[in-house]
Amino acid sequence: MCSSDLILKGLEESAVTMFQLDEGVDSGPILYQAGFSVAPDETATTLYSKVSDAHRTAIREVWPGLEAGILEPIPQDESRATYWKGRTPDDGEIRETMRVVEVDRLVRATTRPYPGAFVERANGRLRIWAGRPASADPYPAAGVVRLGFADGEYDVTDAEFEPSPDAMIS
């Protein structure tokens, strides 16, 4: 599970799991599992920190039992297993047909330390690191870029413009 998937799917909770290695991928018996909440405004940056903290806790909890040889692995319940496809940087593309809630989740899910969400333009790419659904105010604050989507507007509060190589030739 990639932490960005939690945000994209709008999940409210998740868990970290430590497995005993076997021939599969994440298929061995469970050595430790602990849940954590996913805030409604969670970003990849804050979630990455939560997951890292949970992994450190897992190691601290499991290590003494491993060292003493008393840890009893628990078989996984395959009926509860989830499988999510891998993501690529191109999955961060924002399209005008998206709903604002989808744009907001995508921006929050792909912000640092990930490659970021982006909007393609003829002259380059606007890489969006942060934003929020637009307020009712018809005029965005100074420095904010407002983008229109299928069901509303989104205010970009942190972005970088990456000119296309063709746009740089004069």
DSSP file (Angstrom, degrees, kcal/mol; ACC not computed):
  #  RESIDUE AA STRUCTURE BP1 BP2  ACC     N-H-->O    O-->H-N    N-H-->O    O-->H-N    TCO  KAPPA ALPHA  PHI   PSI    X-CA   Y-CA   Z-CA
    1    1 A M              0   0    0      0, 0.0     2,-0.4     0, 0.0    85,-0.1   0.000 360.0 360.0 360.0 129.9    0.0    0.0    0.0
    2    2 A C    >>  -     0   0    0      1,-0.1     3,-1.5     0, 0.0     4,-0.9  -0.818 360.0-129.8 -93.8 135.9    1.3    3.4   -0.9
    3    3 A S  H 3> S+     0   0    0     -2,-0.4     4,-1.1     1,-0.3     3,-0.5   0.818 107.0  63.7 -58.8 -29.1    0.3    6.1    1.5
    4    4 A S  H 3> S+     0   0    0      1,-0.2     4,-2.5     2,-0.2    -1,-0.3   0.843  94.6  61.0 -63.7 -30.8   -0.9    8.2   -1.4
    5    5 A D  H <> S+     0   0    0     -3,-1.5     4,-2.3     1,-0.2     6,-0.2   0.863  97.5  58.5 -63.0 -35.3   -3.6    5.6   -2.1
    6    6 A L  H  <>S+     0   0    0     -4,-0.9     5,-2.2    -3,-0.5     4,-0.3   0.920 110.9  41.4 -59.5 -43.7   -5.1    6.1    1.3
    7    7 A I  H ><5S+     0   0    0     -4,-1.1     3,-1.2     3,-0.2    -2,-0.2   0.925 113.4  52.5 -70.1 -46.0   -5.7    9.8    0.6
    8    8 A L  H 3<5S+     0   0    0     -4,-2.5    -2,-0.2     1,-0.3    -1,-0.2   0.854 112.0  45.7 -60.2 -36.0   -6.9    9.1   -3.0
    9    9 A K  T 3<5S-     0   0    0     -4,-2.3    -1,-0.3    -5,-0.2    -2,-0.2   0.511 109.8-123.9 -86.2  -4.4   -9.4    6.6   -1.8
   10   10 A G  T < 5 +     0   0    0     -3,-1.2    -3,-0.2    -4,-0.3    -2,-0.1   0.795  47.4 172.4  68.8  28.0  -10.6    8.9    1.0
   11   11 A L      < -     0   0    0     -5,-2.2    -1,-0.2    -6,-0.2     3,-0.1  -0.408  28.6-155.9 -72.1 147.4   -9.9    6.2    3.7
   12   12 A E  S    S+     0   0    0      1,-0.2    26,-2.7    -2,-0.1     2,-0.3   0.563  73.0  19.4 -99.7 -12.2  -10.2    7.2    7.3
   13   13 A E  E     +A   37   0A   0     24,-0.3     2,-0.3    -7,-0.1    24,-0.2  -0.989  57.3 164.2-153.7 159.7   -7.9    4.6    8.7
   14   14 A S  E     -A   36   0A   0     22,-2.4    22,-2.4    -2,-0.3     2,-0.3  -0.846  19.8-135.3-155.8-169.3   -5.1    2.2    7.8
   15   15 A A  E     -A   35   0A   0     20,-0.3     2,-0.4    -2,-0.3    20,-0.2  -0.986  10.8-127.6-153.5 158.5   -2.4    0.1    9.4
   16   16 A V  E     -A   34   0A   0     18,-2.3    18,-2.0    -2,-0.3     2,-0.4  -0.911  28.2-164.3-106.7 144.6    1.2   -0.9    9.2
   17   17 A T  E     -A   33   0A   0     -2,-0.4     2,-0.5    16,-0.2    16,-0.2  -0.993  13.3-153.0-132.9 134.0    1.9   -4.6    9.2
   18   18 A M  E     -A   32   0A   0     14,-3.0    13,-3.6    -2,-0.4    14,-1.4  -0.938  23.6-164.1-105.6 126.4    5.2   -6.5    9.8
   19   19 A F  E     -A   30   0A   0     -2,-0.5     2,-0.5    11,-0.2    11,-0.2  -0.738  24.8-119.7-109.0 154.0    5.3   -9.9    8.0
   20   20 A Q        -     0   0    0      9,-2.8     8,-0.1    -2,-0.3     7,-0.1  -0.824  49.2-108.1 -82.7 130.6    7.4  -12.9    8.3
   21   21 A L        +     0   0    0     -2,-0.5     2,-0.2     7,-0.1     4,-0.1  -0.323  51.0 155.9 -65.8 140.5    9.0  -13.3    4.8
   22   22 A D        -     0   0    0      2,-0.4     4,-0.1     6,-0.1     6,-0.1  -0.710  60.4 -72.8-141.2-163.4    7.8  -16.1    2.6
   23   23 A E  S    S+     0   0    0     -2,-0.2    -2,-0.1     4,-0.1     2,-0.0   0.658 107.9  66.9 -75.3 -14.4    7.9  -16.7   -1.2
   24   24 A G  S    S-     0   0    0      1,-0.0     2,-0.6     0, 0.0    -2,-0.4  -0.134  93.8 -91.3 -93.7-169.6    5.1  -14.2   -1.9
   25   25 A V  S    S-     0   0    0      1,-0.2    -2,-0.1     2,-0.1    -1,-0.0  -0.940 101.6 -24.0-107.9 116.4    4.7  -10.4   -1.6
   26   26 A D  S    S+     0   0    0     -2,-0.6    -1,-0.2    -4,-0.1    -5,-0.1   0.831 109.1 116.6  52.4  35.2    3.4   -9.3    1.8
   27   27 A S        +     0   0    0     -5,-0.1    49,-0.3    -7,-0.1    -1,-0.1   0.504  40.1 102.5-112.0  -6.9    1.9  -12.8    2.1
   28   28 A G  S    S-     0   0    0      1,-0.2    -7,-0.1    -8,-0.1    -6,-0.1  -0.122  85.2 -69.4 -73.0 173.5    3.7  -14.3    5.1
   29   29 A P        -     0   0    0      0, 0.0    -9,-2.8     0, 0.0     2,-0.4  -0.246  57.7-102.7 -61.8 152.1    2.3  -14.6    8.6
   30   30 A I  E     +AB  19  74A   0     44,-3.4    44,-2.5   -11,-0.2   -11,-0.2  -0.623  34.9 176.5 -83.7 131.1    1.8  -11.4   10.6
   31   31 A L  E    S-     0   0A   0    -13,-3.6     2,-0.3     1,-0.4   -12,-0.2   0.710  72.8  -4.8 -98.4 -30.1    4.3  -10.5   13.2
   32   32 A Y  E     -A   18   0A   0    -14,-1.4   -14,-3.0    42,-0.1    -1,-0.4  -0.963  58.4-179.5-163.5 143.0    2.8   -7.1   14.2
   33   33 A Q  E     +A   17   0A   0     -2,-0.3     2,-0.4   -16,-0.2   -16,-0.2  -0.965   4.4 173.8-150.1 134.8    0.0   -4.9   13.1
   34   34 A A  E     -A   16   0A   0    -18,-2.0   -18,-2.3    -2,-0.3     2,-0.1  -0.993  19.7-138.6-143.5 135.1   -1.2   -1.5   14.3
   35   35 A G  E     -A   15   0A   0     -2,-0.4     2,-0.3   -20,-0.2   -20,-0.3  -0.424  16.9-175.8 -88.4 164.0   -3.8    0.9   13.0
   36   36 A F  E     -A   14   0A   0    -22,-2.4   -22,-2.4    -2,-0.1     2,-0.2  -0.975  26.1-107.1-152.7 158.5   -3.7    4.7   12.6
   37   37 A S  E     -A   13   0A   0     -2,-0.3     2,-0.5   -24,-0.2   -24,-0.3  -0.558  17.1-143.8 -90.0 154.6   -6.1    7.3   11.5
   38   38 A V        -     0   0    0    -26,-2.7     9,-0.0    -2,-0.2    -2,-0.0  -0.973  23.3-134.6-117.1 113.9   -6.0    9.3    8.3
   39   39 A A    >   -     0   0    0     -2,-0.5     3,-1.8     1,-0.1     8,-0.0  -0.290  18.0-117.0 -68.7 152.5   -7.1   12.9    8.8
   40   40 A P  T 3  S+     0   0    0      0, 0.0    -1,-0.1     0, 0.0   -30,-0.0   0.769 118.3  40.0 -61.1 -25.3   -9.5   14.5    6.3
   41   41 A D  T 3  S+     0   0    0      2,-0.0    -2,-0.1    67,-0.0   -34,-0.0   0.119  86.5 145.7-108.8  20.1   -6.9   17.0    5.3
   42   42 A E    <   -     0   0    0     -3,-1.8     2,-0.3     4,-0.1    -4,-0.0  -0.241  31.3-158.9 -58.5 142.1   -3.9   14.6    5.4
   43   43 A T     >  -     0   0    0      1,-0.1     4,-2.8    66,-0.1     5,-0.3  -0.780  33.1-106.8-115.1 166.1   -1.1   15.2    2.9
   44   44 A A  H  > S+     0   0    0     64,-3.0     4,-2.5    -2,-0.3     5,-0.2   0.874 120.7  54.9 -57.9 -36.3    1.5   12.7    1.7
   45   45 A T  H  > S+     0   0    0     63,-0.3     4,-1.5     2,-0.2    -1,-0.2   0.942 112.6  39.2 -64.5 -49.0    4.0   14.6    3.8
   46   46 A T  H  > S+     0   0    0      1,-0.2     4,-1.9     2,-0.2    -2,-0.2   0.878 118.0  49.2 -71.2 -36.3    2.1   14.2    7.1
   47   47 A L  H  X S+     0   0    0     -4,-2.8     4,-2.8     2,-0.2     5,-0.2   0.890 106.5  55.9 -69.7 -38.8    1.0   10.7    6.3
   48   48 A Y  H  X S+     0   0    0     -4,-2.5     4,-2.3    -5,-0.3    -1,-0.2   0.897 108.4  49.4 -57.8 -41.0    4.5    9.6    5.4
   49   49 A S  H  X S+     0   0    0     -4,-1.5     4,-2.4     2,-0.2    -1,-0.2   0.912 110.7  49.4 -65.3 -43.6    5.6   10.8    8.8
   50   50 A K  H  X S+     0   0    0     -4,-1.9     4,-2.3     2,-0.2    -2,-0.2   0.922 112.6  47.2 -60.5 -45.4    2.8    8.8   10.5
   51   51 A V  H  X S+     0   0    0     -4,-2.8     4,-2.2     2,-0.2    -2,-0.2   0.905 111.4  50.8 -65.7 -41.6    3.7    5.7    8.6
   52   52 A S  H  X S+     0   0    0     -4,-2.3     4,-2.1    -5,-0.2    -1,-0.2   0.920 111.0  48.8 -61.5 -44.0    7.4    6.0    9.4
   53   53 A D  H  X S+     0   0    0     -4,-2.4     4,-2.2     1,-0.2    -2,-0.2   0.905 110.4  51.4 -61.5 -41.6    6.6    6.5   13.1
   54   54 A A  H  X S+     0   0    0     -4,-2.3     4,-2.3     1,-0.2    -1,-0.2   0.868 108.6  51.3 -64.8 -36.8    4.3    3.4   13.0
   55   55 A H  H  X S+     0   0    0     -4,-2.2     4,-2.2     2,-0.2    -1,-0.2   0.904 108.9  50.5 -66.8 -40.6    7.1    1.4   11.4
   56   56 A R  H  X S+     0   0    0     -4,-2.1     4,-2.2     1,-0.2    -2,-0.2   0.914 110.9  49.4 -62.4 -41.6    9.6    2.4   14.1
   57   57 A T  H  X S+     0   0    0     -4,-2.2     4,-2.4     1,-0.2    -2,-0.2   0.911 108.3  54.1 -62.3 -42.3    7.1    1.4   16.8
   58   58 A A  H  X S+     0   0    0     -4,-2.3     4,-2.6     1,-0.2     5,-0.3   0.920 108.9  47.9 -58.8 -44.9    6.6   -1.9   15.1
   59   59 A I  H  X S+     0   0    0     -4,-2.2     4,-2.5     1,-0.2    -1,-0.2   0.921 112.0  49.2 -63.4 -43.7   10.3   -2.6   15.2
   60   60 A R  H  < S+     0   0    0     -4,-2.2    -1,-0.2     1,-0.2    -2,-0.2   0.877 115.7  44.3 -62.4 -37.3   10.5   -1.7   18.8
   61   61 A E  H  < S+     0   0    0     -4,-2.4     4,-0.5    -5,-0.2    -2,-0.2   0.878 120.1  38.5 -74.8 -38.8    7.6   -3.9   19.7
   62   62 A V  H  X S+     0   0    0     -4,-2.6     4,-2.2    -5,-0.2     3,-0.4   0.837  98.7  74.6 -84.2 -35.1    8.6   -6.9   17.6
   63   63 A W  H  X S+     0   0    0     -4,-2.5     4,-3.0    -5,-0.3     5,-0.3   0.871  93.1  50.9 -53.3 -48.9   12.4   -7.0   18.2
   64   64 A P  H  > S+     0   0    0      0, 0.0     4,-2.2     0, 0.0    -1,-0.2   0.911 112.9  47.0 -58.5 -41.0   12.4   -8.3   21.8
   65   65 A G  H  >>S+     0   0    0     -4,-0.5     5,-1.9    -3,-0.4     6,-1.2   0.869 113.1  49.0 -67.5 -36.4   10.1  -11.2   20.8
   66   66 A L  H ><5S+     0   0    0     -4,-2.2     3,-0.6     2,-0.2    -1,-0.2   0.938 112.3  48.2 -65.5 -46.4   12.2  -12.0   17.8
   67   67 A E  H 3<5S+     0   0    0     -4,-3.0    -2,-0.2     1,-0.2    -1,-0.2   0.885 114.5  45.3 -61.9 -39.4   15.4  -12.0   19.8
   68   68 A A  H 3<5S-     0   0    0     -4,-2.2    -1,-0.2    -5,-0.3    -2,-0.2   0.589 107.2-127.2 -81.3 -10.4   14.0  -14.2   22.5
   69   69 A G  T <<5S+     0   0    0     -4,-0.8    -3,-0.2    -3,-0.6    -4,-0.1   0.771  80.2 110.3  71.6  25.9   12.5  -16.6   19.9
   70   70 A I      < +     0   0    0     -5,-1.9     2,-0.3    -6,-0.2    -4,-0.2   0.383  36.0 119.2-113.2   2.8    9.1  -16.3   21.5
   71   71 A L        -     0   0    0     -6,-1.2    -9,-0.0    -9,-0.1   -40,-0.0  -0.542  50.3-153.2 -74.1 130.3    7.2  -14.4   18.8
   72   72 A E        -     0   0    0     -2,-0.3    -1,-0.1   -41,-0.1   -42,-0.0  -0.893  11.7-139.5-107.9 106.3    4.3  -16.4   17.4
   73   73 A P        -     0   0    0      0, 0.0   -42,-0.2     0, 0.0   -54,-0.1  -0.308  12.2-139.4 -62.5 146.8    3.4  -15.4   13.8
   74   74 A I  B     -B   30   0A   0    -44,-2.5   -44,-3.4   -46,-0.1   -42,-0.1  -0.936  19.9-117.2-110.3 125.5   -0.3  -15.2   13.0
   75   75 A P        -     0   0    0      0, 0.0     2,-0.1     0, 0.0   -47,-0.1  -0.299  34.8-111.8 -59.5 143.7   -1.5  -16.5    9.6
   76   76 A Q        -     0   0    0    -49,-0.3     2,-0.9     1,-0.1     3,-0.1  -0.460  16.1-126.8 -75.2 148.9   -3.1  -13.9    7.4
   77   77 A D    >   -     0   0    0      1,-0.2     3,-2.3    -2,-0.1     4,-0.3  -0.851  20.0-162.4 -94.1 100.9   -6.8  -13.9    6.6
   78   78 A E  G >  S+     0   0    0     -2,-0.9     3,-1.0     1,-0.3    -1,-0.2   0.739  84.4  68.4 -59.2 -24.1   -6.7  -13.8    2.8
   79   79 A S  G 3  S+     0   0    0      1,-0.2    -1,-0.3    -3,-0.1    -2,-0.0   0.694 102.9  45.8 -69.8 -15.9  -10.3  -12.7    2.7
   80   80 A R  G <  S+     0   0    0     -3,-2.3    -1,-0.2     2,-0.1    -2,-0.2   0.417  87.5 116.5-103.8  -0.4   -9.3   -9.4    4.3
   81   81 A A    <   -     0   0    0     -3,-1.0     2,-0.4    -4,-0.3    -3,-0.0  -0.371  48.6-156.7 -70.4 146.7   -6.3   -8.8    2.0
   82   82 A T        -     0   0    0     -2,-0.1     2,-0.4     2,-0.0    -2,-0.1  -0.947   4.4-161.4-123.8 147.7   -6.3   -5.8   -0.3
   83   83 A Y        -     0   0    0     -2,-0.4     2,-0.4   -82,-0.0    -2,-0.0  -0.994   7.8-176.1-131.4 125.9   -4.3   -5.3   -3.5
   84   84 A W        -     0   0    0     -2,-0.4     3,-0.1     3,-0.0    -2,-0.0  -0.959  27.8-114.7-123.7 140.5   -3.6   -1.9   -5.1
   85   85 A K        -     0   0    0     -2,-0.4     2,-0.0     1,-0.1    -2,-0.0  -0.329  38.5 -99.2 -70.3 153.9   -1.9   -1.2   -8.4
   86   86 A G        -     0   0    0      1,-0.1     2,-0.3   -85,-0.1    -1,-0.1  -0.341  36.6-133.4 -68.6 154.6    1.4    0.6   -8.4
   87   87 A R        -     0   0    0     -3,-0.1    -1,-0.1    -2,-0.0   -82,-0.0  -0.792  13.6-158.4-110.0 153.7    1.4    4.3   -9.2
   88   88 A T    >   -     0   0    0     -2,-0.3     3,-1.9     1,-0.0     4,-0.2  -0.841  36.6-103.6-122.2 162.8    3.7    6.2  -11.6
   89   89 A P  G >  S+     0   0    0      0, 0.0     3,-1.8     0, 0.0    -1,-0.0   0.829 119.3  64.2 -55.2 -31.8    4.5   10.0  -11.7
   90   90 A D  G >  S+     0   0    0      1,-0.3     3,-1.4     2,-0.1    28,-0.1   0.710  85.1  73.8 -66.6 -18.4    2.1   10.3  -14.7
   91   91 A D  G <  S+     0   0    0     -3,-1.9    -1,-0.3     1,-0.3    26,-0.0   0.583  81.9  73.7 -68.9  -7.7   -0.8    9.3  -12.4
   92   92 A G  G <   +     0   0    0     -3,-1.8    26,-2.3    -4,-0.2    -1,-0.3   0.387  67.2 125.5 -85.5   4.1   -0.4   12.8  -10.9
   93   93 A E  B <   -c  118   0B   0     -3,-1.4     2,-0.5    24,-0.2    26,-0.2  -0.472  51.1-147.9 -71.4 130.0   -2.0   14.5  -14.0
   94   94 A I        -     0   0    0     24,-3.5    26,-0.4    -2,-0.2     2,-0.3  -0.830  13.7-160.6 -95.8 131.6   -5.0   16.7  -13.2
   95   95 A R    >   -     0   0    0     -2,-0.5     3,-1.9    24,-0.1     8,-0.1  -0.864  26.9-123.6-115.0 149.4   -7.7   16.9  -15.9
   96   96 A E  T 3  S+     0   0    0     -2,-0.3    54,-0.7     1,-0.3    -1,-0.1   0.714 109.1  63.8 -62.0 -21.3  -10.3   19.6  -16.3
   97   97 A T  T 3  S+     0   0    0     52,-0.2    -1,-0.3    53,-0.1    52,-0.1   0.529  82.6 104.9 -81.8  -5.8  -13.0   16.9  -16.2
   98   98 A M  S <  S-     0   0    0     -3,-1.9    52,-1.7     1,-0.1    53,-0.5  -0.339  74.9-114.8 -73.6 156.0  -12.2   16.0  -12.6
   99   99 A R    >>  -     0   0    0     51,-0.2     4,-2.1    50,-0.2     3,-0.5  -0.589  27.4-113.5 -84.1 155.0  -14.3   17.0   -9.6
  100  100 A V  H 3> S+     0   0    0      1,-0.3     4,-2.9     2,-0.2     5,-0.2   0.871 117.3  55.9 -58.5 -39.6  -12.8   19.4   -7.1
  101  101 A V  H 3> S+     0   0    0      1,-0.2     4,-2.1     2,-0.2    -1,-0.3   0.874 108.4  48.8 -62.2 -35.8  -12.7   16.7   -4.4
  102  102 A E  H <> S+     0   0    0     -3,-0.5     4,-2.5     2,-0.2    -2,-0.2   0.899 111.6  49.0 -68.7 -41.1  -10.7   14.5   -6.7
  103  103 A V  H  X S+     0   0    0     -4,-2.1     4,-2.7     2,-0.2     5,-0.2   0.939 111.3  49.7 -62.5 -47.0   -8.2   17.3   -7.5
  104  104 A D  H  X S+     0   0    0     -4,-2.9     4,-2.4     1,-0.2    -2,-0.2   0.916 112.7  46.4 -60.3 -44.7   -7.8   18.1   -3.7
  105  105 A R  H  X S+     0   0    0     -4,-2.1     4,-2.6    -5,-0.2    -1,-0.2   0.913 112.5  50.6 -63.7 -42.1   -7.1   14.4   -2.9
  106  106 A L  H  X S+     0   0    0     -4,-2.5     4,-1.7     2,-0.2    -2,-0.2   0.917 111.4  47.2 -63.9 -43.4   -4.7   14.1   -5.8
  107  107 A V  H  X S+     0   0    0     -4,-2.7     4,-0.7     1,-0.2     3,-0.2   0.945 116.1  44.2 -62.5 -47.7   -2.8   17.2   -4.8
  108  108 A R  H  < S+     0   0    0     -4,-2.4   -64,-3.0    -5,-0.2     3,-0.4   0.859 114.9  50.0 -65.4 -34.8   -2.6   16.1   -1.1
  109  109 A A  H  < S+     0   0    0     -4,-2.6    -1,-0.2   -66,-0.2    -2,-0.2   0.757 116.7  38.3 -76.1 -25.7   -1.7   12.5   -2.1
  110  110 A T  H  < S+     0   0    0     -4,-1.7     6,-2.2    -3,-0.2    -1,-0.2   0.326  88.2 113.2-112.2   8.1    1.1   13.4   -4.4
  111  111 A T  S >< S-     0   0    0     -4,-0.7     3,-2.5    -3,-0.4     5,-0.2  -0.091  70.7 -10.0 -69.5 179.0    2.8   16.3   -2.6
  112  112 A R  T 3  S+     0   0    0      1,-0.4    -1,-0.2    17,-0.1   -67,-0.1  -0.188 128.7  31.8 -49.4 134.2    6.3   16.1   -1.2
  113  113 A P  T 3  S+     0   0    0      0, 0.0    -1,-0.4     0, 0.0    -2,-0.1  -0.949 119.3  65.9 -90.8  10.8    8.0   13.6   -0.9
  114  114 A Y  S <  S-     0   0    0     -3,-2.5    -4,-0.1     1,-0.1     3,-0.1  -0.298 100.9 -93.3 -88.0 177.0    6.2   12.4   -4.0
  115  115 A P        -     0   0    0      0, 0.0    -4,-0.1     0, 0.0    -3,-0.1   0.573  64.6-123.0 -72.7  -8.5    6.5   13.9   -7.5
  116  116 A G        -     0   0    0     -6,-2.2     2,-0.2    -5,-0.2    -5,-0.2   0.102  21.4 -78.7  90.6 155.5    3.4   16.2   -7.2
  117  117 A A  E     - D   0 128B   0     11,-1.4    11,-2.8   -10,-0.2     2,-0.3  -0.537  52.4-168.8 -84.8 160.2    0.2   16.7   -9.1
  118  118 A F  E     -cD  93 127B   0    -26,-2.3   -24,-3.5     9,-0.3     2,-0.4  -0.995  25.5-143.6-153.6 156.7    0.3   18.6  -12.3
  119  119 A V  E     - D   0 126B   0      7,-2.0     7,-2.6    -2,-0.3     2,-0.3  -0.991  26.5-136.0-119.2 127.4   -1.6   20.4  -15.0
  120  120 A E  E     + D   0 125B   0     -2,-0.4     2,-0.3   -26,-0.4     5,-0.2  -0.672  25.9 177.5 -84.0 136.4   -0.3   20.2  -18.6
  121  121 A R  E >   - D   0 124B   0      3,-3.0     3,-1.2    -2,-0.3    43,-0.0  -0.881  43.9-105.4-129.7 164.2   -0.3   23.4  -20.7
  122  122 A A  T 3  S+     0   0    0     -2,-0.3    45,-0.1     1,-0.3     3,-0.1   0.841 121.6  40.6 -59.5 -33.7    0.9   24.0  -24.2
  123  123 A N  T 3  S-     0   0    0      1,-0.2    41,-2.2    43,-0.1     2,-0.3   0.372 129.0 -55.6-100.2   4.7    3.9   25.9  -22.9
  124  124 A G  E <   -DE 121 163B   0     -3,-1.2    -3,-3.0    39,-0.3     2,-0.4  -0.989  63.6 -59.3 155.8-162.4    4.8   23.6  -19.9
  125  125 A R  E     -DE 120 162B   0     37,-2.6    37,-3.3    -2,-0.3     2,-0.8  -0.969  26.2-147.4-125.7 131.7    3.6   22.0  -16.7
  126  126 A L  E     -DE 119 161B   0     -7,-2.6    -7,-2.0    -2,-0.4     2,-0.6  -0.888  18.7-156.1 -96.9 109.6    2.2   23.5  -13.6
  127  127 A R  E     -DE 118 160B   0     33,-3.0    33,-2.3    -2,-0.8     2,-0.6  -0.784   9.2-152.5 -89.6 121.2    3.4   21.2  -10.7
  128  128 A I  E     +DE 117 159B   0    -11,-2.8   -11,-1.4    -2,-0.6    31,-0.2  -0.844  25.0 169.5-105.1 121.8    1.0   21.7   -7.8
  129  129 A W  E     +     0   0B   0     29,-2.9     2,-0.3    -2,-0.6    30,-0.2   0.720  68.2   4.0 -99.5 -28.1    2.3   21.1   -4.3
  130  130 A A  E     + E   0 158B   0     28,-1.7    27,-1.8   -19,-0.1    28,-1.6  -0.993  66.5 128.6-157.2 155.3   -0.6   22.5   -2.2
  131  131 A G  E     - E   0 156B   0     -2,-0.3    25,-0.2    25,-0.3    23,-0.0  -0.969  29.4-136.0 179.0-169.4   -4.1   24.0   -2.6
  132  132 A R  E     - E   0 155B   0     23,-2.0    23,-3.1    -2,-0.3     3,-0.1  -0.976  41.0 -75.6-163.6 156.5   -7.7   23.8   -1.4
  133  133 A P  E     - E   0 154B   0      0, 0.0    21,-0.3     0, 0.0   -32,-0.0  -0.368  67.3 -96.3 -56.5 140.9  -11.2   24.0   -2.8
  134  134 A A        -     0   0    0     19,-2.4    19,-0.1    13,-0.2     2,-0.0  -0.239  35.1-124.0 -64.7 146.7  -11.9   27.6   -3.7
  135  135 A S        -     0   0    0      2,-0.1    -1,-0.1    -3,-0.1    18,-0.1  -0.231  32.1 -98.9 -77.6 176.1  -13.8   29.8   -1.2
  136  136 A A  S    S+     0   0    0     -2,-0.0    -1,-0.1     2,-0.0    -2,-0.1   0.661  93.0 108.9 -72.0 -16.0  -17.0   31.6   -2.1
  137  137 A D        -     0   0    0      1,-0.2    -2,-0.1     2,-0.1     0, 0.0  -0.457  68.4-144.2 -62.5 125.3  -15.0   34.8   -2.7
  138  138 A P  S    S+     0   0    0      0, 0.0    -1,-0.2     0, 0.0    -2,-0.0   0.669  84.3  61.7 -69.5 -13.6  -14.9   35.4   -6.4
  139  139 A Y  S    S-     0   0    0      3,-0.0     3,-0.1     0, 0.0    -2,-0.1  -0.950  82.0-136.3-117.4 122.1  -11.4   36.7   -6.3
  140  140 A P        -     0   0    0      0, 0.0     3,-0.1     0, 0.0     6,-0.1  -0.318  33.5 -94.1 -69.9 158.1   -8.5   34.5   -5.0
  141  141 A A    >   -     0   0    0      1,-0.2     3,-2.0     2,-0.1     0, 0.0  -0.218  58.1 -73.9 -64.6 160.5   -6.0   35.9   -2.6
  142  142 A A  T 3  S+     0   0    0      1,-0.3    -1,-0.2    -3,-0.1     3,-0.1  -0.314 121.9  19.8 -57.2 136.5   -2.7   37.4   -4.0
  143  143 A G  T 3  S+     0   0    0      1,-0.3     2,-0.4    -3,-0.1    -1,-0.3   0.393  97.1 119.5  83.6  -2.6   -0.4   34.7   -5.2
  144  144 A V    <   -     0   0    0     -3,-2.0     2,-0.5    14,-0.0    -1,-0.3  -0.801  53.0-149.3 -97.9 135.4   -3.1   32.1   -5.5
  145  145 A V  E     -F  156   0B   0     11,-2.0    11,-3.7    -2,-0.4     2,-0.5  -0.914  11.5-151.4-103.2 124.8   -3.9   30.5   -8.9
  146  146 A R  E     -F  155   0B   0     -2,-0.5     2,-0.4     9,-0.2     9,-0.2  -0.850  12.0-169.2-101.0 127.5   -7.6   29.5   -9.3
  147  147 A L  E     -F  154   0B   0      7,-3.0     7,-2.7    -2,-0.5     2,-0.3  -0.907  14.4-133.7-115.6 143.1   -8.3   26.6  -11.6
  148  148 A G  E     +F  153   0B   0     -2,-0.4     5,-0.2     5,-0.2     2,-0.2  -0.765  26.5 174.9 -99.2 141.9  -11.8   25.6  -12.9
  149  149 A F  E >   -F  152   0B   0      3,-3.3     3,-0.8    -2,-0.3   -52,-0.2  -0.726  48.7 -76.1-134.3-176.7  -13.0   22.0  -12.9
  150  150 A A  T 3  S+     0   0    0    -52,-1.7   -51,-0.2   -54,-0.7   -53,-0.1   0.812 126.7  18.0 -54.3 -37.2  -16.2   20.0  -13.7
  151  151 A D  T 3  S-     0   0    0    -53,-0.5     2,-0.3     1,-0.1    -1,-0.2   0.239 129.1 -37.4-124.6  13.9  -18.0   21.0  -10.4
  152  152 A G  E <  S- F   0 149B   0     -3,-0.8    -3,-3.3     2,-0.0     2,-0.3  -0.997  70.9 -58.7 161.7-160.5  -16.2   24.0   -9.1
  153  153 A E  E     - F   0 148B   0     -2,-0.3   -19,-2.4    -5,-0.2     2,-0.4  -0.848  28.4-152.8-123.9 156.9  -12.9   25.8   -8.6
  154  154 A Y  E     -EF 133 147B   0     -7,-2.7    -7,-3.0    -2,-0.3     2,-0.6  -0.995  12.2-141.0-131.4 130.7   -9.6   24.9   -6.8
  155  155 A D  E     -EF 132 146B   0    -23,-3.1   -23,-2.0    -2,-0.4     2,-0.6  -0.837  12.0-150.6 -96.4 118.2   -7.1   27.4   -5.4
  156  156 A V  E     +EF 131 145B   0    -11,-3.7   -11,-2.0    -2,-0.6   -25,-0.3  -0.776  20.0 173.0 -87.7 121.6   -3.5   26.5   -5.9
  157  157 A T  E     +     0   0B   0    -27,-1.8     2,-0.3    -2,-0.6   -26,-0.2   0.583  68.6  29.4-107.6 -13.7   -1.4   27.9   -3.1
  158  158 A D  E    S+E  130   0B   0    -28,-1.6   -29,-2.9   -13,-0.1   -28,-1.7  -0.912  76.3 136.6-148.9 117.8    2.0   26.3   -3.8
  159  159 A A  E     -E  128   0B   0     -2,-0.3     2,-0.4   -31,-0.2   -31,-0.2  -0.971  35.5-143.6-155.0 165.0    3.2   25.5   -7.3
  160  160 A E  E     -E  127   0B   0    -33,-2.3   -33,-3.0    -2,-0.3     2,-0.5  -0.997  17.7-136.8-133.8 138.5    6.1   25.6   -9.7
  161  161 A F  E     -E  126   0B   0     -2,-0.4   -35,-0.2   -35,-0.2    -2,-0.0  -0.849  13.7-165.8 -97.8 130.6    5.9   26.1  -13.4
  162  162 A E  E     -E  125   0B   0    -37,-3.3   -37,-2.6    -2,-0.5    -2,-0.0  -0.914  17.1-141.4-115.0 102.0    8.1   23.9  -15.6
  163  163 A P  E     -E  124   0B   0      0, 0.0   -39,-0.3     0, 0.0   -40,-0.1  -0.288  21.3-112.4 -63.5 146.7    8.4   25.3  -19.1
  164  164 A S    >>  -     0   0    0    -41,-2.2     4,-1.0     1,-0.1     3,-0.6  -0.479  25.7-115.4 -73.7 151.4    8.4   22.8  -21.9
  165  165 A P  G >4 S+     0   0    0      0, 0.0     3,-0.5     0, 0.0     4,-0.5   0.868 117.1  54.1 -56.1 -36.3   11.7   22.5  -23.8
  166  166 A D  G >4 S+     0   0    0      1,-0.2     3,-0.9     2,-0.2   -43,-0.1   0.850 103.5  55.4 -66.8 -33.8    9.9   23.8  -27.0
  167  167 A A  G <4 S+     0   0    0     -3,-0.6    -1,-0.2     1,-0.2   -44,-0.1   0.720 101.4  59.3 -71.7 -20.2    8.6   26.9  -25.1
  168  168 A M  G << S+     0   0    0     -4,-1.0     2,-0.5    -3,-0.5    -1,-0.2   0.629  86.8  88.9 -85.2 -12.9   12.2   27.8  -24.1
  169  169 A I    <         0   0    0     -3,-0.9     0, 0.0    -4,-0.5     0, 0.0  -0.724 360.0 360.0 -86.4 129.6   13.4   28.0  -27.7
  170  170 A S              0   0    0     -2,-0.5    -1,-0.1     0, 0.0    -3,-0.0   0.417 360.0 360.0-115.4 360.0   13.0   31.5  -29.2
